[in-house]
Amino acid sequence: MTALRNSVSRLAFAGSVCAFATDARRGLVVAAGLCLLQTGAVFAQVIPLEASPPPPGGEPSLTEQILDPDQTPLLRSQGPRSLLPPPANTPAALPDGSLAPELTPPDGFDSTPDVFFPSGERVVVPPVKESRSLADRPGEEGTGIEVARLSSVADEGIGLIGPLDGGLSPMLWAGSRRLTIEDGLAALTPPPPSAAVNSLFRRLLVSRGDLPQGASGGRSILGLRLAALYAAGFGLDVDQLVSLVPAGDLAAQSAAPAARAALSLEMPDKACSYLTRLPTEGGADDPYARFALELSALCQSRAGLEVAALLSVDLVREYGVGDNAFVALATRAAGGPSLDVPNDEIFTSLHLALAREAGVPLADDIVERAEPALLVTLANDRGLPWTARLAAAEGAAARGLFAPRDLGEIYRQASVAGASDANPRASAFAVSLDAPDQVTRLAAIASAFAETPVAAWPATLPAFAGSLRAIAPSMAQADHAVFMTEALALLGDAARADGWIGIVATSAPNEIARLEALVRIATPAQSSFVLPWNPDVALRSMEVRLEAEDLEAEWLTAFELQALASLGVPVPQIVWAQFDDEDLPGVRLDEPSLRALRVAAQERRAGEAALATLTSLSSLESDGALSQLGPWDLTPGSLAAIITALARSGLEEDARRIAVEALIVRAHGEG
């Protein structure tokens, strides 16, 4: 009790002060009262946190260091004030309903303070009446009956797109167990920067469809979808999905990503409106309570409540639930001293909103530290240099956040501003718009992509789709025939890619076998230039390619043949004797991931196949950093497991796109 009083009393500023707190053994730190013997008494309540504050005699609180009582808006106000309202069943209330002595206000003041912000979500659970047990209860050991809570009847299958809009089937989860879906969605992390994988990720989470009912772990499917979408950067989709939910039905699990999405879209007032759905109590280990406290600091600053905001910041700092960048930016936003903002922390949407509120300019290297949801906003930020804006735009495109037209528009704007030289793709885009002939356009585009990492091709090439499709195959362009075949296959235009095979046959005959396999994988249609598939001829071709005993050639050949077999192309059984997946370079998926892919393929469950693919790829590690490896880094067998699961469950187009990306990156020795 003494420690709590000491912690709360340090929140006070100049003048006679009285401080109150509840018993820590009751599990809450509810309020800190500040009584000023000047123009009036003030009660300032903060969100409760379940943790022990620093010991007395430590570093002076931020409030003590910076507050000037002659400049505070609270001092000029009259009557009690509250940052957040107390819980309805606060432990400070005595059995007769009166306040405990520690929280009794001075004479002459109303015991119910005015509230700056409305209360958050609070679920009241009715008491459970005792019942007699006449036999073993279902679910107990030995009964053979499994018991779990039924899932909510709320419509958690809402979405933004249907099958006609590019979405997945409404029967996506047919036959799946709800617990399996909950576990899979909870395990999702942002996918690697692969256009094909991110397209599948987004469409899985924003598609409309019925979700299975049954045993549930008590998690909101909608909340899990929103959290995964926001973490991957799809803030606009989160905002649009939340708009379909009645405000009264929005739980904290959905309100938190909704508020973050609003901040990333630079709508801070909308983000503040979600405070009504966030919790008013919780321990320091509760992510929703921590976020509610941090968001309150921003909203209080925007409302002109500087003292309230500084008190929130001080509580965040003392309990160690916020990062240094938040403390520095929130202090500036509340009119406090100009603390240094660290440049080595992840820059979040809350940081961006606080920086805007405080008028702090963004660092030139901000794109390197920004979370994915900020990439689109930063790409359109005219205050950043063009190198940063172009990097943000291409990063957004790699994660499926930018449409090809949007990326092309950024390239065009850079050209108009005279900054196209800052990026080879932007320079080539300017030439593609102005060059009078196809030869010049193709030469500029091919030269730019020769300087571009092949793993970035799937994200950036679509901006050039119009120019590339307009270039007809001709011997005058023979030097670029291989590039055109690969580029058009990546764009999903296998018919035009097929047309360039005839040019490759004369300009680069050693590339024919690889490009024929690429076109076969890119489309199920019969090719005009590629010979019909003959397993015996394919086997002889493979033997010729492996004569040089080149490990890279062996790896690529294994990629091609196993991908073709996964898509239903007959491959001789003797081929598998040529490849041992454990001896080939690459990352092999762990056994649980492979098992989940096999089950999804056998049961032909599209939702589970997509979820197993995404969870297996999003958990790959590269030097300890998540989501840096792509499908091209897998062993051929692991990639084949993904392609098989997707193709057999009705997601063949996604399987082909992922395989084409992997094959092109591997062919250029990257990954």
C-alpha positions in Angstrom: 0.0 0.0 0.0 2.8 2.4 0.9 4.6 1.6 -2.4 1.5 2.4 -4.4 1.0 5.7 -2.6 4.6 6.7 -3.2 4.2 5.9 -6.9 0.9 7.8 -7.3 2.1 10.8 -5.3 5.0 11.3 -7.7 2.4 12.1 -10.4 1.6 15.4 -8.6 2.8 18.8 -9.5 3.5 22.0 -7.4 1.0 22.9 -4.7 -0.5 21.0 -1.8 -1.1 17.4 -2.9 -3.1 14.4 -1.7 -2.8 11.0 -3.5 -4.9 7.9 -3.3 -4.6 4.3 -4.5 -6.3 0.9 -4.0 -4.7 -2.1 -2.4 -2.4 -3.9 -4.8 -3.5 -7.2 -3.5 -6.8 -6.6 -5.1 -5.1 -6.7 -8.5 -5.6 -3.1 -9.7 -4.1 0.3 -9.5 -7.2 2.3 -10.2 -6.7 6.0 -9.6 -4.3 8.8 -8.7 -6.1 11.9 -7.2 -4.5 15.3 -7.4 -5.8 17.9 -5.1 -4.6 21.5 -5.7 -5.1 24.2 -3.2 -5.2 26.9 -5.8 -8.0 27.5 -8.3 -9.7 24.2 -7.6 -9.3 20.5 -6.9 -8.5 18.0 -9.7 -9.0 14.3 -9.9 -6.9 12.6 -12.6 -7.5 8.9 -13.2 -5.3 6.7 -15.3 -5.9 3.3 -16.9 -5.1 0.7 -14.3 -2.0 -1.5 -14.7 -1.3 -4.6 -12.8 2.4 -4.2 -11.9 4.6 -2.8 -9.2 5.9 0.7 -9.8 9.6 1.6 -9.3 10.8 1.9 -5.8 10.9 5.3 -4.0 13.9 7.4 -4.4 14.4 6.4 -8.1 14.5 8.7 -11.1 12.1 11.7 -10.8 8.9 11.2 -12.8 8.6 12.9 -16.1 5.7 14.9 -14.7 7.8 16.3 -11.9 10.4 17.3 -14.3 8.3 19.2 -16.8 5.0 20.3 -15.4 4.5 24.0 -14.8 1.3 24.5 -12.6 0.8 28.0 -14.0 0.4 26.8 -17.6 -1.8 23.7 -17.2 -5.3 23.7 -18.6 -6.5 21.6 -15.7 -5.5 24.3 -13.3 -7.7 26.8 -15.1 -10.7 24.4 -15.0 -13.2 23.9 -12.2 -14.4 20.8 -10.6 -13.2 17.1 -10.7 -11.8 15.6 -13.9 -11.0 12.1 -15.0 -8.8 10.6 -17.7 -10.7 7.3 -17.8 -13.7 6.3 -15.6 -13.3 3.8 -12.8 -14.5 0.2 -13.3 -18.1 -0.4 -12.2 -17.0 -2.9 -9.6 -13.9 -1.0 -8.3 -12.4 -2.7 -5.2 -12.2 0.8 -3.6 -16.0 0.6 -2.8 -17.0 -0.6 0.6 -19.8 -3.2 1.1 -22.3 -0.5 1.8 -21.5 1.2 -1.5 -19.5 4.1 0.0 -16.0 5.0 -1.1 -13.0 3.8 0.8 -11.4 6.5 2.9 -8.4 6.6 0.6 -10.6 7.7 -2.3 -13.0 10.0 -0.4 -12.8 13.5 -2.1 -12.5 16.7 -0.1 -15.6 18.4 1.2 -17.5 20.5 -1.3 -16.6 18.4 -4.4 -18.8 16.0 -6.3 -17.7 12.3 -5.8 -18.4 11.6 -9.5 -15.7 13.3 -11.7 -16.3 14.4 -15.2 -15.0 12.0 -17.8 -12.6 13.1 -20.6 -13.1 10.0 -22.6 -15.9 7.4 -22.5 -15.3 4.1 -20.8 -14.0 1.1 -22.7 -15.4 -2.4 -23.2 -16.3 -4.2 -20.0 -17.9 -7.6 -20.1 -20.2 -8.4 -17.1 -20.5 -12.1 -16.6 -23.6 -13.2 -14.7 -22.9 -15.4 -11.6 -23.1 -19.1 -12.2 -25.5 -21.0 -9.9 -24.2 -24.2 -8.3 -25.7 -27.4 -9.6 -25.7 -31.0 -8.3 -23.5 -33.5 -10.2 -25.3 -36.9 -10.3 -22.7 -38.5 -12.6 -19.4 -37.8 -14.4 -19.7 -34.6 -16.4 -19.1 -34.8 -20.2 -15.6 -33.9 -20.9 -14.2 -35.4 -17.7 -11.6 -38.1 -17.9 -13.1 -41.5 -18.8 -16.4 -40.1 -20.3 -15.1 -40.1 -23.9 -16.9 -36.8 -24.6 -15.1 -33.6 -25.6 -16.6 -30.4 -24.3 -15.7 -26.9 -25.5 -17.5 -23.6 -25.8 -19.6 -23.0 -28.9 -18.4 -20.2 -31.1 -20.1 -16.9 -31.3 -23.2 -16.6 -33.5 -21.9 -13.2 -34.8 -21.3 -13.0 -38.5 -17.5 -13.4 -38.5 -17.5 -14.4 -42.2 -18.0 -10.9 -43.5 -15.7 -9.9 -46.3 -14.9 -7.4 -49.0 -14.7 -9.6 -52.0 -16.5 -12.6 -53.4 -15.5 -15.2 -56.1 -16.4 -12.8 -58.9 -14.1 -10.1 -57.5 -11.1 -12.4 -57.2 -12.0 -13.7 -53.8 -11.9 -17.3 -52.7 -14.9 -19.6 -52.6 -17.6 -19.0 -49.9 -17.2 -22.7 -49.0 -13.6 -22.0 -48.2 -13.8 -23.6 -44.7 -16.1 -26.4 -45.6 -15.2 -29.5 -43.5 -12.7 -27.6 -41.3 -12.7 -27.5 -37.5 -13.0 -24.0 -36.0 -10.2 -24.6 -33.6 -7.9 -25.4 -36.5 -8.8 -22.1 -38.1 -8.3 -20.2 -34.9 -4.9 -21.7 -34.3 -3.8 -21.1 -37.9 -4.9 -17.5 -38.0 -3.3 -16.8 -34.6 0.0 -18.2 -35.9 0.0 -16.0 -39.0 2.8 -13.5 -39.3 3.5 -11.1 -42.2 4.4 -13.2 -45.3 7.6 -12.7 -47.2 7.8 -10.0 -49.8 6.4 -12.2 -52.6 3.6 -10.8 -54.8 2.0 -14.2 -55.3 2.1 -15.1 -51.6 0.8 -11.8 -50.4 -2.1 -11.9 -52.9 -3.1 -15.3 -51.5 -2.7 -13.9 -47.9 -5.0 -10.9 -48.6 -7.7 -12.8 -50.5 -7.9 -15.5 -47.8 -8.5 -12.9 -45.1 -10.9 -10.5 -46.9 -13.0 -13.0 -48.8 -16.7 -13.5 -47.8 -17.8 -16.9 -46.7 -19.4 -19.0 -44.0 -17.1 -20.0 -41.1 -17.5 -23.4 -39.4 -19.1 -23.4 -36.0 -18.4 -25.8 -33.2 -15.7 -26.0 -30.5 -13.9 -22.7 -30.0 -11.0 -21.5 -28.1 -12.9 -18.3 -27.3 -11.1 -16.2 -29.9 -12.8 -14.0 -32.4 -12.2 -15.1 -36.0 -12.8 -11.6 -37.2 -10.4 -10.2 -34.6 -7.7 -12.7 -35.7 -8.3 -11.8 -39.4 -8.0 -8.0 -38.7 -4.9 -8.4 -36.6 -3.2 -10.5 -39.3 -4.2 -8.1 -42.0 -2.9 -5.1 -40.2 0.4 -6.8 -39.3 0.9 -7.5 -43.0 0.2 -3.9 -43.9 -3.4 -4.1 -45.2 -4.6 -1.1 -43.1 -7.2 0.0 -45.7 -8.8 -3.5 -45.8 -8.9 -3.5 -42.0 -10.7 -0.1 -42.0 -13.2 -1.2 -44.6 -13.9 -4.6 -42.9 -14.5 -2.9 -39.5 -17.0 -0.5 -41.2 -19.2 -3.5 -41.8 -19.5 -4.3 -38.1 -22.0 -2.4 -36.0 -20.1 -0.2 -33.5 -21.8 -1.9 -30.5 -20.6 -5.3 -31.6 -16.9 -4.4 -31.9 -14.8 -6.2 -29.3 -11.4 -5.1 -28.1 -9.7 -7.8 -30.2 -11.2 -6.1 -33.3 -11.0 -2.5 -32.0 -7.2 -2.5 -31.5 -6.3 -3.3 -35.1 -9.0 -1.0 -36.3 -7.5 1.9 -34.3 -4.0 1.1 -35.6 -5.3 1.0 -39.2 -7.0 4.4 -38.8 -3.7 5.8 -37.5 -1.8 4.4 -40.4 -4.3 6.0 -42.8 -3.8 9.3 -40.9 -7.3 9.4 -39.4 -6.4 10.0 -35.7 -9.9 11.2 -34.7 -11.4 7.9 -36.0 -8.7 6.0 -34.1 -9.6 7.8 -30.9 -13.3 6.8 -31.3 -12.2 3.2 -30.8 -11.2 4.0 -27.2 -14.8 3.2 -26.3 -14.3 -0.4 -27.2 -10.9 -0.9 -25.6 -10.6 -2.1 -22.0 -10.4 0.3 -19.0 -8.5 -2.2 -16.8 -5.8 -4.8 -17.2 -2.2 -5.6 -16.2 1.0 -4.4 -17.8 1.1 -7.7 -19.7 -2.3 -7.0 -21.4 -1.6 -5.8 -24.9 -5.0 -4.1 -25.2 -4.7 -2.2 -22.0 -1.2 -1.1 -22.9 -2.4 0.1 -26.3 -5.4 1.9 -24.8 -3.1 3.8 -22.5 -0.8 4.8 -25.3 -3.7 5.8 -27.6 -5.2 7.8 -24.7 -2.0 10.0 -24.6 -2.4 10.8 -28.3 -6.2 11.5 -28.0 -5.7 13.7 -24.9 -3.0 15.7 -26.7 -5.3 16.3 -29.6 -8.1 17.4 -27.3 -5.8 20.0 -25.7 -5.5 18.1 -22.4 -1.8 18.4 -22.0 -1.6 17.5 -18.3 -3.7 14.4 -18.9 -1.5 13.3 -21.8 1.7 13.8 -19.8 0.3 11.8 -16.9 -0.5 9.0 -19.3 3.0 9.2 -20.8 4.5 9.2 -17.3 2.6 6.0 -16.4 3.7 4.4 -19.7 7.3 5.2 -18.8 7.3 4.2 -15.2 5.7 0.8 -15.9 7.9 0.2 -18.9 5.1 -0.7 -21.3 6.1 1.7 -24.1 9.2 2.2 -26.2 11.5 5.2 -26.0 10.2 6.7 -29.3 6.7 6.7 -28.0 7.7 8.5 -24.8 9.7 11.1 -26.7 7.0 11.8 -29.4 4.1 11.7 -26.9 5.9 14.2 -24.6 6.5 16.6 -27.5 2.9 16.2 -28.7 1.6 17.1 -25.2 3.7 20.3 -25.2 6.5 18.9 -23.1 10.3 19.2 -23.7 11.8 18.2 -27.0 13.2 14.8 -26.1 15.4 13.0 -28.6 13.6 10.5 -30.8 15.5 7.2 -31.2 16.2 6.1 -34.7 16.7 2.4 -34.1 13.2 1.3 -33.2 10.4 0.1 -35.4 8.3 3.0 -36.5 4.6 2.3 -35.9 1.3 4.0 -36.9 1.1 5.4 -33.4 4.5 6.9 -33.7 3.5 8.5 -37.0 0.3 10.1 -35.5 2.3 11.4 -32.6 5.0 12.8 -34.9 2.3 14.6 -36.9 0.7 16.0 -33.7 4.1 17.2 -32.4 5.2 18.6 -35.8 8.3 16.3 -35.8 9.7 15.8 -39.3 10.3 12.2 -40.4 13.8 11.0 -40.8 15.0 10.2 -44.3 15.7 6.6 -43.4 12.2 6.1 -42.0 11.1 3.6 -44.6 13.8 1.1 -43.4 12.2 1.1 -40.0 8.5 1.5 -40.8 6.0 -1.2 -40.2 4.3 -2.5 -43.4 1.1 -0.6 -42.8 2.9 2.7 -43.2 4.5 2.0 -46.6 1.6 3.4 -48.7 1.3 6.5 -46.5 5.1 7.2 -46.7 5.1 6.6 -50.5 2.7 9.5 -50.8 4.4 11.8 -48.2 5.6 14.8 -50.1 7.9 15.7 -47.2 10.2 12.8 -47.8 13.0 12.6 -50.4 12.2 10.8 -53.6 14.6 8.0 -52.8 12.6 7.2 -49.7 9.2 7.6 -51.4 10.2 5.2 -54.2 11.6 2.7 -51.8 8.3 2.8 -49.8 6.3 2.4 -53.0 8.2 -0.6 -54.2 8.1 -2.1 -50.7 4.3 -1.6 -50.7 4.1 -3.3 -54.1 6.1 -6.3 -52.9 3.6 -6.8 -50.1 0.6 -6.4 -52.4 -0.4 -3.0 -50.8 0.1 -1.0 -54.0 -1.7 -1.8 -57.3 0.5 -1.7 -60.4 -1.3 1.5 -61.5 -0.4 3.2 -58.2 3.3 2.2 -58.5 3.3 3.5 -62.1 1.9 6.8 -60.9 4.7 7.1 -58.3 7.2 6.4 -61.1 5.5 9.1 -63.2 5.5 11.7 -60.4 9.2 11.1 -59.9 9.8 11.6 -63.5 7.8 14.9 -63.6 9.7 16.1 -60.5 13.0 15.3 -62.2 13.9 12.6 -59.7 13.6 9.6 -62.0 17.4 9.1 -61.9 17.1 8.1 -58.2 15.7 4.8 -59.3 16.4 2.7 -62.4 12.8 1.5 -62.7 11.5 5.1 -62.5 13.9 6.1 -65.2 12.8 3.2 -67.4 9.2 4.1 -66.8 9.7 7.6 -68.1 11.3 6.2 -71.2 8.5 3.7 -71.7 6.0 6.7 -71.7 8.0 8.9 -74.1 10.1 6.6 -76.4 8.7 6.7 -80.0 9.5 3.0 -80.8 9.3 -0.4 -79.2 13.0 -1.1 -79.5 14.0 1.8 -77.4 11.3 1.1 -74.8 12.2 -2.6 -74.4 15.9 -1.8 -74.2 15.3 0.7 -71.4 13.1 -1.7 -69.4 15.4 -4.7 -69.9 18.4 -2.6 -68.8 16.6 -1.4 -65.6 15.6 -4.9 -64.6 19.1 -6.2 -65.2 20.0 -3.9 -62.2 17.0 -5.1 -60.2 17.1 -8.1 -57.8 15.0 -10.8 -59.5 13.1 -11.3 -56.2 11.8 -7.8 -56.8 10.6 -8.5 -60.3 7.1 -9.8 -59.4 6.3 -6.6 -57.5 7.7 -4.0 -59.9 7.2 -5.5 -63.4 3.4 -5.1 -63.3 3.8 -1.4 -63.5 5.3 -2.0 -67.0 2.6 -4.5 -68.1 1.0 -2.2 -70.7 4.3 -1.5 -72.4 5.6 -5.1 -72.3 2.3 -6.6 -73.7 2.4 -4.1 -76.5 5.8 -5.3 -77.8 5.4 -7.9 -80.4 8.0 -10.8 -80.7 10.5 -10.0 -83.4 14.1 -10.9 -84.3 15.0 -7.3 -83.8 14.4 -7.9 -80.1 16.2 -11.2 -79.9 18.7 -10.0 -77.3 15.8 -9.5 -74.9 13.7 -12.6 -75.7 14.6 -14.5 -72.5 13.7 -11.5 -70.4 10.4 -11.0 -72.2 9.5 -14.7 -71.8 10.2 -14.5 -68.0 8.5 -11.1 -67.6 5.3 -12.1 -69.4 5.2 -15.4 -67.5 5.4 -13.4 -64.2 2.6 -11.1 -65.4 0.4 -14.2 -65.9 0.4 -13.7 -69.7 1.6 -17.1 -70.7 0.2 -16.8 -74.2 2.4 -13.9 -75.0 5.3 -15.5 -73.2 4.8 -18.5 -75.4 5.2 -16.3 -78.5 8.7 -15.4 -77.5 9.9 -19.0 -77.2 10.4 -19.1 -81.0 12.7 -16.1 -80.8 14.6 -17.7 -77.9 15.2 -20.8 -80.0 17.4 -18.8 -82.3 19.0 -16.4 -79.9 19.6 -18.5 -76.7 19.0 -22.2 -77.5 20.5 -23.3 -74.2 17.6 -21.6 -72.4 14.9 -23.4 -74.3 14.4 -26.3 -71.8 14.1 -24.0 -68.8 11.7 -21.6 -70.5 9.6 -24.4 -71.9 9.2 -25.7 -68.3 8.4 -22.2 -67.1 5.6 -21.7 -69.7 4.2 -25.2 -68.9 4.0 -24.2 -65.2 2.5 -20.8 -65.9 -0.5 -22.0 -67.8 -2.5 -25.3 -68.2 -3.2 -24.4 -71.8 -1.4 -26.1 -74.8 1.6 -24.1 -76.1 2.0 -23.2 -79.7 5.8 -23.1 -79.6 6.6 -25.6 -76.8 6.6 -29.3 -77.8 3.8 -31.4 -76.3 4.9 -33.0 -73.0 6.6 -36.4 -73.5 7.9 -38.0 -70.3 10.7 -39.9 -72.1 11.9 -36.9 -74.0 11.8 -34.9 -70.7 13.9 -37.6 -69.0 16.6 -37.4 -71.7 16.6 -33.6 -71.6 17.1 -33.8 -67.8 20.0 -36.2 -68.2 21.7 -33.8 -70.6 21.2 -30.8 -68.2 22.8 -32.8 -65.3 25.8 -34.0 -67.2 27.9 -31.0 -66.1 27.2 -32.0 -62.4 26.3 -28.4 -61.6 24.5 -28.3 -58.2 22.6 -25.2 -59.2 21.4 -26.9 -62.4 20.4 -29.9 -60.4 18.5 -27.8 -58.0 16.7 -25.9 -60.7 15.8 -29.1 -62.6 14.4 -30.6 -59.5 12.3 -27.5 -58.9 10.9 -27.7 -62.4 10.1 -31.4 -62.5 8.6 -31.6 -59.0 6.5 -28.5 -59.7 5.2 -30.0 -62.9 4.4 -33.3 -61.1 2.6 -31.4 -58.4 0.4 -29.8 -61.1 -0.6 -33.2 -62.5 2.0 -33.5 -65.3 3.1 -37.1 -65.6 6.8 -37.4 -64.7 8.6 -40.8 -64.9 9.1 -42.4 -61.6 12.8 -42.9 -62.3 13.2 -39.1 -62.2 12.8 -39.1 -58.4 15.8 -41.3 -58.0 17.9 -38.4 -59.4 17.1 -36.1 -56.6 17.4 -36.4 -52.8 15.6 -33.4 -51.2 17.9 -33.7 -48.1 21.0 -33.3 -50.2 19.8 -30.2 -52.2 20.3 -26.7 -50.9 17.4 -24.8 -49.4 15.2 -24.6 -46.4 13.1 -27.7 -45.7 9.8 -27.2 -44.0 9.4 -28.8 -40.6 7.3 -31.9 -40.3 4.2 -30.3 -38.7 4.0 -27.9 -41.7 4.4 -30.7 -44.2 1.8 -32.8 -42.4 -0.7 -29.9 -42.5 -0.1 -29.5 -46.2 -0.6 -33.2 -46.8 -3.9 -33.2 -44.9 -5.2 -30.2 -46.8 -4.3 -31.8 -50.1 -5.9 -35.2 -49.2 -9.1 -33.6 -47.9 -9.1 -30.9 -50.6 -9.8 -28.1 -48.1 -9.0 -24.8 -49.8 -8.9 -22.7 -46.6 -6.7 -25.1 -44.7 -4.3 -25.4 -47.8 -4.0 -21.6 -48.0 -3.5 -21.3 -44.3 -1.0 -24.1 -44.1 0.9 -22.5 -47.0 1.0 -19.1 -45.4 1.9 -20.3 -41.9 4.7 -22.4 -43.2 6.2 -19.5 -45.3 5.6 -16.7 -42.8 7.5 -18.6 -40.1 10.7 -19.1 -42.1 13.8 -17.6 -40.4 16.8 -15.9 -42.0 19.5 -14.9 -39.6 16.9 -14.7 -36.9 14.6 -12.3 -38.8 11.2 -13.5 -39.7 9.6 -13.2 -43.1 12.8 -12.7 -45.1 12.8 -15.9 -47.0 10.5 -16.6 -49.9 9.3 -19.8 -51.7 12.4 -19.7 -53.9 14.5 -20.5 -50.8 12.8 -23.8 -50.1 14.0 -27.2 -51.2 12.2 -28.6 -54.3 10.3 -31.1 -52.1 9.0 -28.4 -49.8 7.9 -26.2 -52.6 6.2 -29.2 -54.3 4.3 -29.9 -51.1 2.9 -26.3 -51.2 2.0 -26.5 -54.9 0.3 -29.9 -54.4 -1.8 -28.7 -51.5 -3.0 -25.6 -53.3 -3.6 -27.2 -56.7 -5.6 -30.1 -55.3 -7.8 -27.9 -53.1 -8.9 -25.6 -56.0 -6.2 -22.9 -55.8 -4.3 -24.0 -58.8 -3.8 -20.4 -60.1 -2.1 -19.4 -56.9 0.0 -22.6 -57.0 1.2 -21.7 -60.5 2.0 -18.1 -59.6 4.1 -19.1 -56.6 5.9 -21.8 -58.7 6.7 -19.3 -61.5 8.2 -16.8 -59.0 10.3 -19.4 -57.4 11.6 -20.8 -60.7 12.6 -17.4 -62.1 14.4 -16.3 -58.9 16.2 -19.7 -58.7 17.2 -19.6 -62.4 19.1 -16.3 -61.8 20.9 -17.8 -58.8 19.2 -15.7 -56.2 17.3 -16.9 -53.1 
